[in-house]
Amino acid sequence: ELNPSFNSDREMVVRKSGFLDGRTLAVKADKAASDLKTGIKPDSVVEIVIDTTL
């Protein structure tokens, strides 16, 4: 779910929980940082898809 009150120009947080604040772009994500593959190179391009049709 997207947070209509998102207002940060410095940080973008996607949470698995339902906690909202100004940095929270979306909640109820199906992955946490610990679920991502290790070894992502710092210069890699990462594509993030936010599907709001679920």
C-alpha positions in Angstrom: 0.0 0.0 0.0 1.3 3.4 -0.9 1.5 6.1 1.7 -0.4 9.2 0.5 1.5 11.2 3.3 5.0 10.3 2.0 6.9 13.6 1.9 10.6 12.9 2.3 13.1 14.3 -0.3 16.0 12.4 1.3 14.8 8.9 2.2 12.4 6.3 0.9 11.4 3.5 3.2 9.3 0.5 2.3 8.1 -1.5 5.3 6.7 -5.0 5.9 4.7 -3.6 8.8 2.0 -1.1 8.7 4.0 1.7 10.4 3.7 5.1 8.6 5.7 8.2 8.9 6.9 10.9 6.4 9.7 8.7 5.2 7.5 5.7 4.5 6.7 5.3 0.8 4.8 2.0 1.2 3.8 -0.6 3.7 3.0 -4.3 3.7 5.9 -5.3 1.5 6.6 -8.9 0.9 10.4 -8.6 1.3 12.8 -7.1 3.9 16.4 -6.1 3.3 17.4 -9.4 4.9 15.5 -11.2 2.1 17.5 -9.6 -0.7 20.4 -11.4 -2.3 23.8 -10.6 -0.7 26.7 -9.5 -2.9 24.8 -6.8 -4.8 27.6 -4.6 -6.2 27.4 -0.9 -5.2 27.5 0.3 -8.8 24.6 -2.0 -9.8 21.3 -0.7 -11.2 18.4 -2.1 -9.2 14.8 -1.9 -10.5 12.1 -1.8 -7.9 8.5 -2.5 -9.0 5.7 -1.2 -6.9 2.5 -3.1 -7.8 -0.6 -1.4 -6.4 -3.1 -3.8 -8.1 -2.8 -6.6 -5.5 
